[in-house]
Amino acid sequence: MENIHWDTVLESMGAEAAFSNFKKLFSAVFDKHATVKKLSVRAIKASWLDEESRTCMKERDLLKKCAITSGRSADHSLRNKITRINKQKKRTILLIQI
C-alpha cells in the first residue's frame, strides 16, 4: 500500500473522480493479495444421510479430534459402525430408485 501513488486520488478534480481513482488503485492491490478462489458446490444432497447419521458423524469427528490432541490412537469402532450404516442406507436408497 505504501508503493501506490495516491497522488492521483488527492489531485482529482471531483469527488466522483477521486472515488473512481481510489477504487481502481485499491482494487488492484486487493486483487493481488486476495485472489478469487473457485469452489465447487454440490447440487444434490446425499439422501441417505439422515439426522441420526449426521449426529453419529459429528460424535465420531469429535472423538477423533480428542484422540489427536491427546496423542492417543483413535478407536475405530464408531467409524466402522457409521461407515457400515451409511453403506446400508445408501444401498437401500439406490435399490428403491432403480
SVG drawing of the C-alpha trace seen along z (x, -y; Angstrom):
<svg xmlns="http://www.w3.org/2000/svg" viewBox="-38 -20 45 72">
<polyline fill="none" stroke="black" stroke-width="0.4" points="0.0,0.0 3.0,-2.3 4.2,-1.9 0.9,-3.1 0.9,-6.6 -2.1,-8.1 -1.5,-11.5 -3.9,-10.6 -6.7,-10.4 -5.7,-13.5 -5.3,-15.6 -8.7,-14.5 -11.0,-17.4 -14.2,-16.0 -15.4,-13.5 -16.6,-11.0 -13.2,-11.1 -11.4,-10.8 -13.5,-7.8 -13.1,-6.2 -9.3,-6.6 -9.2,-5.3 -11.4,-2.3 -9.1,-1.4 -6.0,-1.6 -7.4,0.3 -8.9,3.0 -5.5,3.6 -4.0,4.2 -6.9,6.2 -7.0,8.5 -3.3,9.1 -3.4,10.1 -6.9,11.7 -7.3,13.7 -10.6,15.3 -10.8,19.0 -13.0,21.4 -15.3,23.5 -17.4,26.4 -20.8,26.7 -22.7,29.9 -26.1,29.5 -27.6,32.8 -27.6,33.7 -27.0,37.3 -30.5,38.5 -29.3,41.4 -27.7,39.1 -30.5,38.5 -30.2,36.7 -29.2,39.9 -26.2,40.4 -25.2,36.8 -25.2,36.9 -23.1,40.0 -20.7,38.5 -20.3,35.4 -19.7,37.6 -17.1,39.6 -15.3,36.4 -15.2,35.1 -13.7,38.3 -11.1,38.3 -10.2,34.7 -9.9,35.6 -7.7,38.6 -5.4,36.5 -5.0,33.7 -4.3,36.1 -1.8,38.2 -3.8,41.4 -4.8,43.7 -8.3,43.3 -10.9,46.1 -12.2,47.1 -15.3,49.0 -17.5,45.9 -16.0,45.0 -16.6,48.6 -20.2,48.6 -21.0,45.3 -19.4,46.5 -21.5,49.7 -24.7,47.8 -24.1,45.3 -23.4,48.1 -26.6,49.9 -28.7,46.8 -27.2,45.8 -27.7,49.3 -31.3,49.2 -32.0,45.8 -30.3,46.7 -32.3,50.0 -35.5,48.1 -34.6,45.7 -33.9,48.5"/>
</svg>
